[in-house]
Amino acid sequence: MLASFSIHQLSRPKAAEIHLRLGSNKPICRRQKYVVVRCCDRKKNYYELLGVSTDSSSQEIKDAYRKQQKKHHPDIAGEKGHENTIKLNKAYEVLMKEDLRREYDASIGQMRLGASSSWKGPLRPKAIFVDENACIGCRECVHHAGNTFIMDEAVGTARVKVQYGDDDTKIEISVDSCPVNCIHWVDTEELEVLEYLIKPQPKEGYGVFGQGWERPANVFMAAKSFNKQLKQKVENQRRNARPTDKE
């Protein structure tokens, strides 16, 4: 968004703003108009510097970095290229390290969720989701559809590895064989948030007490709350991005 500010009418007009009316000795002070100054050098974030989206993979970031470095090499772009090269190096250093990238994303108000399952074939309206809070680790789903489900041995629960990794019949058998009904059909657009929230998150604690990992007790209610907050955040960003009447 273009930054702008207005210079208001001064208490005393400048000499250049004083004009004489023909046939009169009285000066006329013309009212000064608002002046809009636009700043075109808004500081770009690291993603914009590299020309990639905020959800780009490490390989995409690496490819974009190499492309930009060739473009801004000092032998081609001169002294300005040297300055840009330093900025590109810093952006690359941060975005290629997951912990630094997460901190940077938070600083610019971005969040990458990252679904834990992949898709076999084209997207479908419905996706498969395992509520790991309810899963008892019976392995029935893995037994019937081993290309779709996998056991997370670290926590002893099943999860979806590949959406529709098996044929529909095997998947239906897996869903029906679950003794606790922890496998759900969800709208595809809901999947990413659900898979993000069901991952164990670090539990805040003090010293050596209260630390560990936790999930929301009801992942579906948590997803509704999360989406509501996300929509509000997007709306606030749009509202702040709207130009003022003076621009």
Secondary structure, 3 states (H helix, E strand, C coil): CCECCECCCCCCCCHHHEEECCCCCCEEECCCCCCECCECCCCCCHHHHHCCCCCCCHHHHHHHHHHHHHHCCHHHHCHHHHHHHHHHHHHHHHHCCHHHHHHHHHHCCCCCCCCCCEECCCCCCEEEEECCCCCCCCCHHHHHCCCCEEEECCCCEEEECEECCCCHHHHHHHHHHCCCCCEEEEEHHHHHHHHHHHCCEEECCECCECCEEECCCCHHHHHHHHHHHHHHHHHHHHHHHCCCCCC
